[in-house]
């Protein structure tokens, strides 16, 4: 059984589901390293600055995630930072225009 936290948010009009879990398959990580390895899944039906497909899988240590304020804050900060990239701005501009190529 996995422990899960699920958050549903809307970012710039895009519905996003963020799931943070402690996969049972990684339970040996705690025994070896002394802390959990967490899995964050980001799901959306539309592209996001962190994924062109609407799905992103992230593995992160529990201490690192705690230091970043938890999964919700970590993911929203990640999305906000990547939204400032030229690649994302170009993709938004291209989605507004009809493009043959």
N, C-alpha and C positions, 0 to 999 in steps of 0.2 A: 504494500500500500504506500502511496506517495502522499506527502503533505503538500498541499497546494494553496497558494494565494492567487486569486483571480481579480483583476481590475478591468473594468470596461470604461474607456474614456473616449472622448471625441477631441481630435486634434485637427484644427483648421477644417472642420466639417467632415473629417474622416473618422469613422468608428473604428476603434482599435481595442483588441483584447490582449491583455498582458497577463501571462500565467507564469508564476515562479514556483518551482517544485524542487523537492529533494528526492531525486530518483532512487528507488531501492537498489537499482543496479550499481549505484555509486556509493553504497554504504561502506565499502571497504576503505574509501578515501579518508573517512574520519579516523579509522583505526591506524592508518599509515601516517597521515599528515596532522591529525589532531583537529581538523575542522571539516565541515561539509563542503561539497562541491554542489552548487545549485545550477538549475537549468531554467532559463527564461525563454519563453516563447512569445513572440510578438506576431499577432495575426490581424490582417485587415484584408478587405476585398479590393483595396486599391493600393497602388504603389505608395511607398513612404520614403523619406530621405535616407533611411537606413536599409531599405530593401526595394528592389524593383518589382518583386513578385507579391509583396504584401505579407511575406512570412520571413521571420528572422529567428534563428536559434542561437542562444548565447549561453555559454558555460562560464561561470564565474565563481570564485571562492566566496564563502560566507563572510569572512572578514573584509574582503574587498568590497562586497556589496553593502555591508553594514557601513563602511566608510564613505560610501557614496549616497547614503540616505535611504537605502532600500530599493526594491525593484521598480516601484512606480516612479520615484524620483530619478533613478538611474536611466530608465528607458526614456522618459520625457525629456531629460537633459540631453541624452544622446540624439534623439530626434530633432530637438531644437538646434543643437550645434550643427548637425548635418544639413539642416534646412538652410543654413547660411552659405552652403557650398555653391560654387558656380555650376556644378553638375546638376544639382537639384533645381536651381533657378532656371537653367536651360531646359530641363525637362518640363517644368511648369509652363514656360513660354511656348515650348513646342506643342504641348497639349492644348493650348489655346488657339493655335493656328493649324490650318489644314496643311499637312506635310506629305508630299508624295514620296519622299526619300527618307 
